[in-house]
């Protein structure tokens, strides 16, 4: 899900979009939840294996957030309100 550049929302529509994003995140979380198996004495933490390269996953999340932030429609001159650290990060080639 994404909000396309240039789309403007009123307060009600904005709240609906935020709720939609939260519902989507909850759907993903609930899809990954597990309850174990009491008949086999299997704890919830033991009934699922999850393999991931957490460093790569974190890099991708940061890259995606940076890309989405760059596409946000800010008012002219708004960048002057951003911290130097944020501006450096947004203009960097991270991760190299």
N, CA, C and O atoms as CSV, one atom per row, in Angstrom:
chain,resi,resn,atom,element,x,y,z
A,1,UNK,N,N,0.838,-1.175,0.000
A,1,UNK,CA,C,0.000,0.000,0.000
A,1,UNK,C,C,0.881,1.236,0.000
A,1,UNK,O,O,1.912,1.281,0.671
A,2,UNK,N,N,0.467,2.223,-0.751
A,2,UNK,CA,C,1.202,3.471,-0.719
A,2,UNK,C,C,0.268,4.620,-1.054
A,2,UNK,O,O,-0.770,4.445,-1.693
A,3,UNK,N,N,0.661,5.770,-0.614
A,3,UNK,CA,C,-0.077,6.984,-0.942
A,3,UNK,C,C,0.694,7.654,-2.070
A,3,UNK,O,O,1.894,7.897,-1.941
A,4,UNK,N,N,0.033,7.947,-3.149
A,4,UNK,CA,C,0.700,8.510,-4.314
A,4,UNK,C,C,1.010,9.987,-4.114
A,4,UNK,O,O,0.279,10.704,-3.430
A,5,UNK,N,N,2.096,10.422,-4.716
A,5,UNK,CA,C,2.559,11.794,-4.610
A,5,UNK,C,C,1.482,12.769,-5.075
A,5,UNK,O,O,0.810,12.540,-6.081
A,6,UNK,N,N,1.332,13.836,-4.342
A,6,UNK,CA,C,0.387,14.869,-4.712
A,6,UNK,C,C,-1.013,14.666,-4.174
A,6,UNK,O,O,-1.857,15.552,-4.309
A,7,UNK,N,N,-1.286,13.508,-3.559
A,7,UNK,CA,C,-2.616,13.254,-3.013
A,7,UNK,C,C,-2.771,14.056,-1.728
A,7,UNK,O,O,-1.892,14.034,-0.866
A,8,UNK,N,N,-3.873,14.754,-1.604
A,8,UNK,CA,C,-4.131,15.549,-0.400
A,8,UNK,C,C,-5.360,14.981,0.299
A,8,UNK,O,O,-6.360,14.667,-0.347
A,9,UNK,N,N,-5.280,14.852,1.622
A,9,UNK,CA,C,-6.368,14.295,2.408
A,9,UNK,C,C,-6.875,15.323,3.407
A,9,UNK,O,O,-6.103,16.117,3.946
A,10,UNK,N,N,-8.182,15.300,3.648
A,10,UNK,CA,C,-8.751,16.046,4.757
A,10,UNK,C,C,-8.499,15.257,6.033
A,10,UNK,O,O,-7.956,14.154,5.976
A,11,UNK,N,N,-8.884,15.800,7.180
A,11,UNK,CA,C,-8.629,15.126,8.457
A,11,UNK,C,C,-9.278,13.747,8.513
A,11,UNK,O,O,-8.655,12.782,8.956
A,12,UNK,N,N,-10.531,13.655,8.065
A,12,UNK,CA,C,-11.240,12.376,8.131
A,12,UNK,C,C,-10.577,11.343,7.225
A,12,UNK,O,O,-10.341,10.209,7.644
A,13,UNK,N,N,-10.279,11.728,5.996
A,13,UNK,CA,C,-9.664,10.799,5.038
A,13,UNK,C,C,-8.266,10.396,5.513
A,13,UNK,O,O,-7.858,9.247,5.342
A,14,UNK,N,N,-7.530,11.346,6.111
A,14,UNK,CA,C,-6.193,11.049,6.630
A,14,UNK,C,C,-6.281,9.990,7.724
A,14,UNK,O,O,-5.502,9.038,7.735
A,15,UNK,N,N,-7.237,10.158,8.649
A,15,UNK,CA,C,-7.419,9.172,9.719
A,15,UNK,C,C,-7.789,7.811,9.143
A,15,UNK,O,O,-7.329,6.781,9.635
A,16,UNK,N,N,-8.617,7.804,8.101
A,16,UNK,CA,C,-8.995,6.540,7.456
A,16,UNK,C,C,-7.779,5.863,6.835
A,16,UNK,O,O,-7.624,4.646,6.941
A,17,UNK,N,N,-6.914,6.644,6.187
A,17,UNK,CA,C,-5.715,6.078,5.567
A,17,UNK,C,C,-4.764,5.521,6.624
A,17,UNK,O,O,-4.200,4.441,6.448
A,18,UNK,N,N,-4.588,6.256,7.719
A,18,UNK,CA,C,-3.725,5.773,8.800
A,18,UNK,C,C,-4.293,4.478,9.367
A,18,UNK,O,O,-3.550,3.525,9.603
A,19,UNK,N,N,-5.608,4.437,9.586
A,19,UNK,CA,C,-6.243,3.217,10.099
A,19,UNK,C,C,-6.046,2.066,9.118
A,19,UNK,O,O,-5.834,0.926,9.532
A,20,UNK,N,N,-6.114,2.362,7.816
A,20,UNK,CA,C,-5.913,1.328,6.797
A,20,UNK,C,C,-4.496,0.754,6.875
A,20,UNK,O,O,-4.310,-0.460,6.789
A,21,UNK,N,N,-3.496,1.631,7.038
A,21,UNK,CA,C,-2.119,1.162,7.159
A,21,UNK,C,C,-1.938,0.323,8.424
A,21,UNK,O,O,-1.277,-0.714,8.391
A,22,UNK,N,N,-2.521,0.767,9.538
A,22,UNK,CA,C,-2.417,0.017,10.794
A,22,UNK,C,C,-3.103,-1.333,10.656
A,22,UNK,O,O,-2.567,-2.344,11.109
A,23,UNK,N,N,-4.282,-1.368,10.035
A,23,UNK,CA,C,-4.980,-2.640,9.813
A,23,UNK,C,C,-4.127,-3.588,8.987
A,23,UNK,O,O,-4.082,-4.787,9.259
A,24,UNK,N,N,-3.451,-3.052,7.979
A,24,UNK,CA,C,-2.596,-3.889,7.134
A,24,UNK,C,C,-1.442,-4.463,7.954
A,24,UNK,O,O,-1.132,-5.650,7.846
A,25,UNK,N,N,-0.807,-3.621,8.775
A,25,UNK,CA,C,0.278,-4.101,9.634
A,25,UNK,C,C,-0.226,-5.156,10.612
A,25,UNK,O,O,0.446,-6.162,10.841
A,26,UNK,N,N,-1.407,-4.932,11.191
A,26,UNK,CA,C,-1.984,-5.914,12.113
A,26,UNK,C,C,-2.284,-7.225,11.399
A,26,UNK,O,O,-2.088,-8.299,11.968
A,27,UNK,N,N,-2.756,-7.149,10.162
A,27,UNK,CA,C,-3.028,-8.358,9.380
A,27,UNK,C,C,-1.744,-9.171,9.201
A,27,UNK,O,O,-1.742,-10.390,9.371
A,28,UNK,N,N,-0.663,-8.488,8.859
A,28,UNK,CA,C,0.617,-9.180,8.677
A,28,UNK,C,C,1.062,-9.796,9.998
A,28,UNK,O,O,1.459,-10.960,10.039
A,29,UNK,N,N,0.998,-9.015,11.083
A,29,UNK,CA,C,1.398,-9.517,12.394
A,29,UNK,C,C,0.573,-10.743,12.777
A,29,UNK,O,O,1.126,-11.761,13.193
A,30,UNK,N,N,-0.741,-10.645,12.637
A,30,UNK,CA,C,-1.612,-11.757,13.009
A,30,UNK,C,C,-1.381,-12.976,12.125
A,30,UNK,O,O,-1.569,-14.107,12.573
A,31,UNK,N,N,-0.979,-12.762,10.885
A,31,UNK,CA,C,-0.676,-13.884,9.998
A,31,UNK,C,C,0.560,-14.639,10.464
A,31,UNK,O,O,0.689,-15.842,10.234
A,32,UNK,N,N,1.464,-13.926,11.119
A,32,UNK,CA,C,2.704,-14.549,11.577
A,32,UNK,C,C,2.605,-15.108,12.999
A,32,UNK,O,O,3.477,-15.857,13.440
A,33,UNK,N,N,1.534,-14.739,13.714
A,33,UNK,CA,C,1.366,-15.235,15.084
A,33,UNK,C,C,1.170,-16.747,15.079
A,33,UNK,O,O,0.782,-17.336,14.070
A,34,UNK,N,N,1.435,-17.339,16.188
A,34,UNK,CA,C,1.242,-18.772,16.330
A,34,UNK,C,C,0.828,-19.060,17.764
A,34,UNK,O,O,1.126,-18.288,18.676
A,35,UNK,N,N,0.146,-20.164,17.951
A,35,UNK,CA,C,-0.428,-20.438,19.268
A,35,UNK,C,C,0.138,-21.678,19.936
A,35,UNK,O,O,-0.272,-22.008,21.049
A,36,UNK,N,N,1.048,-22.363,19.307
A,36,UNK,CA,C,1.564,-23.587,19.906
A,36,UNK,C,C,0.576,-24.724,19.749
A,36,UNK,O,O,-0.391,-24.626,18.994
A,37,UNK,N,N,0.829,-25.801,20.469
A,37,UNK,CA,C,-0.055,-26.968,20.417
A,37,UNK,C,C,-0.032,-27.612,21.791
A,37,UNK,O,O,0.920,-28.310,22.138
A,38,UNK,N,N,-1.089,-27.377,22.582
A,38,UNK,CA,C,-1.110,-27.877,23.959
A,38,UNK,C,C,-1.164,-29.397,24.012
A,38,UNK,O,O,-0.680,-29.987,24.977
A,39,UNK,N,N,-1.743,-30.052,22.998
A,39,UNK,CA,C,-1.809,-31.517,22.987
A,39,UNK,C,C,-0.420,-32.128,22.878
A,39,UNK,O,O,-0.161,-33.192,23.442
A,40,UNK,N,N,0.466,-31.468,22.162
A,40,UNK,CA,C,1.833,-31.974,22.002
A,40,UNK,C,C,2.817,-31.264,22.926
A,40,UNK,O,O,4.029,-31.452,22.819
A,41,UNK,N,N,2.286,-30.445,23.836
A,41,UNK,CA,C,3.117,-29.663,24.761
A,41,UNK,C,C,4.156,-28.823,24.006
A,41,UNK,O,O,5.321,-28.740,24.396
A,42,UNK,N,N,3.709,-28.224,22.948
A,42,UNK,CA,C,4.560,-27.380,22.127
A,42,UNK,C,C,4.243,-25.917,22.428
A,42,UNK,O,O,3.124,-25.454,22.206
A,43,UNK,N,N,5.244,-25.198,22.936
A,43,UNK,CA,C,5.048,-23.790,23.270
A,43,UNK,C,C,4.923,-22.962,21.987
A,43,UNK,O,O,5.455,-23.344,20.944
A,44,UNK,N,N,4.217,-21.824,22.067
A,44,UNK,CA,C,4.110,-20.963,20.887
A,44,UNK,C,C,5.470,-20.575,20.318
A,44,UNK,O,O,5.625,-20.457,19.102
A,45,UNK,N,N,6.447,-20.378,21.184
A,45,UNK,CA,C,7.766,-19.974,20.703
A,45,UNK,C,C,8.510,-21.104,20.009
A,45,UNK,O,O,9.529,-20.866,19.361
A,46,UNK,N,N,8.015,-22.331,20.135
A,46,UNK,CA,C,8.701,-23.474,19.535
A,46,UNK,C,C,8.030,-24.001,18.274
A,46,UNK,O,O,8.546,-24.931,17.654
A,47,UNK,N,N,6.879,-23.425,17.873
A,47,UNK,CA,C,6.158,-24.030,16.753
A,47,UNK,C,C,6.400,-23.351,15.406
A,47,UNK,O,O,5.747,-23.674,14.414
A,48,UNK,N,N,7.334,-22.419,15.380
A,48,UNK,CA,C,7.595,-21.742,14.112
A,48,UNK,C,C,9.077,-21.427,13.996
A,48,UNK,O,O,9.728,-21.069,14.978
A,49,UNK,N,N,9.591,-21.560,12.808
A,49,UNK,CA,C,10.969,-21.170,12.525
A,49,UNK,C,C,10.928,-19.973,11.597
A,49,UNK,O,O,10.167,-19.949,10.630
A,50,UNK,N,N,11.738,-18.997,11.893
A,50,UNK,CA,C,11.769,-17.779,11.093
A,50,UNK,C,C,13.218,-17.475,10.780
A,50,UNK,O,O,13.991,-17.107,11.664
A,51,UNK,N,N,13.583,-17.630,9.521
A,51,UNK,CA,C,14.947,-17.353,9.096
A,51,UNK,C,C,14.975,-16.023,8.362
A,51,UNK,O,O,14.213,-15.804,7.421
A,52,UNK,N,N,15.857,-15.142,8.799
A,52,UNK,CA,C,15.967,-13.846,8.141
A,52,UNK,C,C,17.351,-13.270,8.391
A,52,UNK,O,O,17.970,-13.519,9.425
A,53,UNK,N,N,17.812,-12.514,7.442
A,53,UNK,CA,C,19.034,-11.740,7.608
A,53,UNK,C,C,18.597,-10.393,8.175
A,53,UNK,O,O,18.225,-9.492,7.423
A,54,UNK,N,N,18.640,-10.255,9.499
A,54,UNK,CA,C,18.085,-9.074,10.152
A,54,UNK,C,C,18.805,-7.789,9.750
A,54,UNK,O,O,18.184,-6.729,9.677
A,55,UNK,N,N,20.108,-7.875,9.490
A,55,UNK,CA,C,20.835,-6.688,9.044
A,55,UNK,C,C,20.303,-6.235,7.688
A,55,UNK,O,O,20.064,-5.046,7.474
A,56,UNK,N,N,20.118,-7.180,6.778
A,56,UNK,CA,C,19.588,-6.855,5.456
A,56,UNK,C,C,18.155,-6.330,5.555
A,56,UNK,O,O,17.791,-5.373,4.872
A,57,UNK,N,N,17.347,-6.959,6.407
A,57,UNK,CA,C,15.964,-6.508,6.592
A,57,UNK,C,C,15.933,-5.072,7.127
A,57,UNK,O,O,15.142,-4.252,6.661
A,58,UNK,N,N,16.794,-4.771,8.103
A,58,UNK,CA,C,16.843,-3.419,8.671
A,58,UNK,C,C,17.292,-2.409,7.622
A,58,UNK,O,O,16.719,-1.324,7.518
A,59,UNK,N,N,18.321,-2.763,6.839
A,59,UNK,CA,C,18.786,-1.870,5.778
A,59,UNK,C,C,17.668,-1.577,4.786
A,59,UNK,O,O,17.496,-0.436,4.358
A,60,UNK,N,N,16.908,-2.608,4.419
A,60,UNK,CA,C,15.825,-2.427,3.453
A,60,UNK,C,C,14.733,-1.517,4.014
A,60,UNK,O,O,14.211,-0.656,3.305
A,61,UNK,N,N,14.388,-1.711,5.300
A,61,UNK,CA,C,13.375,-0.855,5.933
A,61,UNK,C,C,13.827,0.611,5.935
A,61,UNK,O,O,13.045,1.509,5.624
A,62,UNK,N,N,15.093,0.838,6.289
A,62,UNK,CA,C,15.617,2.201,6.330
A,62,UNK,C,C,15.644,2.797,4.920
A,62,UNK,O,O,15.266,3.952,4.725
A,63,UNK,N,N,16.090,2.010,3.944
A,63,UNK,CA,C,16.119,2.471,2.550
A,63,UNK,C,C,14.711,2.831,2.069
A,63,UNK,O,O,14.513,3.874,1.445
A,64,UNK,N,N,13.740,1.970,2.360
A,64,UNK,CA,C,12.355,2.234,1.951
A,64,UNK,C,C,11.811,3.497,2.613
A,64,UNK,O,O,11.159,4.315,1.964
A,65,UNK,N,N,12.085,3.650,3.917
A,65,UNK,CA,C,11.600,4.831,4.638
A,65,UNK,C,C,12.218,6.100,4.059
A,65,UNK,O,O,11.537,7.112,3.894
A,66,UNK,N,N,13.514,6.037,3.752
A,66,UNK,CA,C,14.187,7.206,3.177
A,66,UNK,C,C,13.610,7.540,1.808
A,66,UNK,O,O,13.370,8.708,1.503
A,67,UNK,N,N,13.387,6.528,0.985
A,67,UNK,CA,C,12.819,6.747,-0.351
A,67,UNK,C,C,11.420,7.345,-0.262
A,67,UNK,O,O,11.087,8.268,-1.006
A,68,UNK,N,N,10.601,6.817,0.649
A,68,UNK,CA,C,9.239,7.336,0.808
A,68,UNK,C,C,9.256,8.764,1.351
A,68,UNK,O,O,8.456,9.599,0.930
A,69,UNK,N,N,10.166,9.043,2.282
A,69,UNK,CA,C,10.269,10.388,2.847
A,69,UNK,C,C,10.617,11.397,1.758
A,69,UNK,O,O,10.076,12.502,1.733
A,70,UNK,N,N,11.529,11.008,0.850
A,70,UNK,CA,C,11.935,11.906,-0.235
A,70,UNK,C,C,10.780,12.218,-1.181
A,70,UNK,O,O,10.783,13.261,-1.835
A,71,UNK,N,N,9.801,11.334,-1.260
A,71,UNK,CA,C,8.668,11.544,-2.164
A,71,UNK,C,C,7.535,12.354,-1.526
A,71,UNK,O,O,6.572,12.704,-2.208
A,72,UNK,N,N,7.635,12.654,-0.237
A,72,UNK,CA,C,6.575,13.417,0.425
A,72,UNK,C,C,6.525,14.843,-0.110
A,72,UNK,O,O,7.566,15.462,-0.335
A,73,UNK,N,N,5.328,15.361,-0.313
A,73,UNK,CA,C,5.196,16.728,-0.833
A,73,UNK,C,C,5.274,17.766,0.296
A,73,UNK,O,O,4.272,18.060,0.948
A,74,UNK,N,N,6.455,18.307,0.514
A,74,UNK,CA,C,6.639,19.322,1.548
A,74,UNK,C,C,6.413,20.710,0.964
A,74,UNK,O,O,6.615,20.941,-0.228
A,75,UNK,N,N,5.995,21.616,1.815
A,75,UNK,CA,C,5.822,23.009,1.405
A,75,UNK,C,C,7.186,23.594,1.034
A,75,UNK,O,O,8.209,23.171,1.572
A,76,UNK,N,N,7.205,24.564,0.117
A,76,UNK,CA,C,8.484,25.199,-0.233
A,76,UNK,C,C,9.173,25.746,1.020
A,76,UNK,O,O,8.546,26.396,1.857
A,77,UNK,N,N,10.454,25.474,1.130
A,77,UNK,CA,C,11.228,25.951,2.269
A,77,UNK,C,C,11.162,25.070,3.497
A,77,UNK,O,O,11.836,25.352,4.487
A,78,UNK,N,N,10.369,24.010,3.462
A,78,UNK,CA,C,10.230,23.141,4.640
A,78,UNK,C,C,11.543,22.460,4.990
A,78,UNK,O,O,11.793,22.168,6.160
A,79,UNK,N,N,12.386,22.202,3.996
A,79,UNK,CA,C,13.656,21.509,4.249
A,79,UNK,C,C,14.549,22.300,5.200
A,79,UNK,O,O,15.415,21.722,5.857
A,80,UNK,N,N,14.347,23.620,5.280
A,80,UNK,CA,C,15.149,24.424,6.206
A,80,UNK,C,C,14.836,24.086,7.659
A,80,UNK,O,O,15.612,24.419,8.555
A,81,UNK,N,N,13.716,23.432,7.895
A,81,UNK,CA,C,13.333,23.049,9.253
A,81,UNK,C,C,13.910,21.696,9.661
A,81,UNK,O,O,13.863,21.329,10.835
A,82,UNK,N,N,14.456,20.952,8.694
A,82,UNK,CA,C,15.005,19.629,8.984
A,82,UNK,C,C,16.386,19.770,9.618
A,82,UNK,O,O,17.110,20.730,9.356
A,83,UNK,N,N,16.734,18.800,10.453
A,83,UNK,CA,C,18.051,18.824,11.095
A,83,UNK,C,C,19.141,18.553,10.059
A,83,UNK,O,O,18.891,17.952,9.014
A,84,UNK,N,N,20.351,19.008,10.371
A,84,UNK,CA,C,21.488,18.755,9.480
A,84,UNK,C,C,21.734,17.261,9.326
A,84,UNK,O,O,22.092,16.789,8.246
A,85,UNK,N,N,21.538,16.513,10.424
A,85,UNK,CA,C,21.748,15.069,10.371
A,85,UNK,C,C,20.782,14.406,9.394
A,85,UNK,O,O,21.173,13.531,8.621
A,86,UNK,N,N,19.515,14.830,9.433
A,86,UNK,CA,C,18.528,14.261,8.517
A,86,UNK,C,C,18.875,14.606,7.078
A,86,UNK,O,O,18.813,13.740,6.205
A,87,UNK,N,N,19.236,15.844,6.819
A,87,UNK,CA,C,19.592,16.251,5.458
A,87,UNK,C,C,20.819,15.499,4.958
A,87,UNK,O,O,20.866,15.100,3.794
A,88,UNK,N,N,21.821,15.299,5.831
A,88,UNK,CA,C,23.006,14.520,5.446
A,88,UNK,C,C,22.622,13.089,5.109
A,88,UNK,O,O,23.086,12.527,4.117
A,89,UNK,N,N,21.771,12.506,5.944
A,89,UNK,CA,C,21.345,11.122,5.712
A,89,UNK,C,C,20.577,10.992,4.402
A,89,UNK,O,O,20.808,10.059,3.633
A,90,UNK,N,N,19.664,11.927,4.149
A,90,UNK,CA,C,18.852,11.859,2.935
A,90,UNK,C,C,19.690,12.020,1.674
A,90,UNK,O,O,19.340,11.475,0.627
A,91,UNK,N,N,20.787,12.757,1.760
A,91,UNK,CA,C,21.627,12.970,0.581
A,91,UNK,C,C,22.776,11.964,0.483
A,91,UNK,O,O,23.529,11.982,-0.491
A,92,UNK,N,N,22.918,11.097,1.471
A,92,UNK,CA,C,24.018,10.125,1.463
A,92,UNK,C,C,23.707,8.944,0.549
A,92,UNK,O,O,22.581,8.783,0.079
A,93,UNK,N,N,24.709,8.135,0.312
A,93,UNK,CA,C,24.546,6.910,-0.475
A,93,UNK,C,C,24.364,5.701,0.425
A,93,UNK,O,O,24.637,4.574,0.011
A,94,UNK,N,N,23.910,5.917,1.643
A,94,UNK,CA,C,23.745,4.817,2.591
A,94,UNK,C,C,22.612,3.917,2.154
A,94,UNK,O,O,21.602,4.438,1.680
A,95,UNK,N,N,22.700,2.623,2.278
A,95,UNK,CA,C,23.935,1.883,2.560
A,95,UNK,C,C,24.773,1.767,1.304
A,95,UNK,O,O,24.253,1.535,0.213
A,96,UNK,N,N,26.054,1.927,1.468
A,96,UNK,CA,C,26.971,1.894,0.315
A,96,UNK,C,C,27.316,0.474,-0.046
A,96,UNK,O,O,28.073,0.242,-0.988
